[in-house]
Amino acid sequence: MRALAIELAPHQITCNCVAPGAVDTVRGASAGALPSTLVEKGVPLGRKASVDEISAAVRYLAGPDGRYTTGQTLHVNGGVFLT
């Protein structure tokens, strides 16, 4: 992201990434998925993200409030990145 952001900044193009953690979805509850309790034990906030929480991060970066943000990876994972 950083290299791409530097390359495209002169063209007023921002480059960012959203790195989501485990998300509570219907597919996540399907056969073969890890049980929710196992996933949540490794998450400092103790739960999966909602789809709305992930999409809020994307909306921020894609909307007018994020127009001066570039070269960032936004970790939306309940603190997993901290451990």
C-alpha positions in Angstrom: 0.0 0.0 0.0 2.7 2.4 0.9 4.6 2.0 -2.4 1.4 2.3 -4.4 0.3 5.3 -2.5 3.6 7.1 -3.1 3.4 6.3 -6.8 -0.2 7.4 -7.3 -0.3 10.4 -4.9 0.8 12.9 -7.6 -2.4 11.9 -9.5 -4.5 12.6 -6.3 -5.3 8.9 -6.0 -5.3 7.4 -2.5 -4.4 3.7 -1.9 -5.5 2.0 1.3 -6.4 -1.5 2.5 -8.9 -2.9 4.9 -7.6 -6.1 6.7 -10.7 -7.7 8.4 -10.5 -10.3 11.0 -13.1 -13.0 11.5 -16.6 -11.7 10.4 -19.9 -13.1 11.6 -21.6 -14.2 8.4 -23.9 -17.0 7.3 -21.0 -18.6 5.4 -18.8 -18.5 8.5 -21.3 -20.7 10.2 -21.2 -23.4 7.5 -19.8 -26.8 7.8 -16.0 -26.9 8.1 -15.8 -23.5 9.7 -14.0 -23.1 13.0 -16.5 -23.0 15.9 -17.2 -19.4 17.0 -15.8 -20.0 20.5 -12.4 -21.0 19.1 -12.2 -17.9 16.9 -13.3 -15.6 19.6 -10.8 -16.9 22.2 -8.0 -15.4 20.1 -9.8 -12.0 19.7 -9.1 -9.5 22.5 -12.6 -8.0 22.1 -14.0 -11.6 22.4 -16.3 -11.7 19.3 -16.4 -11.6 15.5 -17.0 -8.4 13.6 -20.3 -7.7 12.1 -20.5 -7.1 8.3 -21.5 -3.5 9.1 -18.3 -2.9 11.1 -16.2 -3.9 8.2 -18.2 -2.0 5.7 -18.0 1.1 7.9 -14.2 1.0 7.5 -14.5 0.7 3.7 -17.0 3.5 3.6 -14.7 5.8 5.6 -11.7 5.2 3.2 -13.9 5.5 0.1 -15.8 8.5 1.3 -15.0 12.2 1.7 -13.7 11.8 5.3 -10.9 9.5 4.0 -9.7 11.6 1.2 -6.5 12.6 3.0 -5.7 9.1 4.1 -3.3 7.1 1.9 -0.8 4.3 2.2 -2.6 2.7 5.2 -3.7 -0.7 6.2 -6.7 -0.5 8.5 -6.9 -3.6 10.7 -10.5 -4.2 11.6 -10.0 -7.3 13.7 -11.0 -6.8 17.3 -7.4 -6.4 18.4 -6.0 -9.7 16.9 -3.1 -7.7 15.3 -2.1 -6.6 18.8 -1.4 -10.1 20.1 
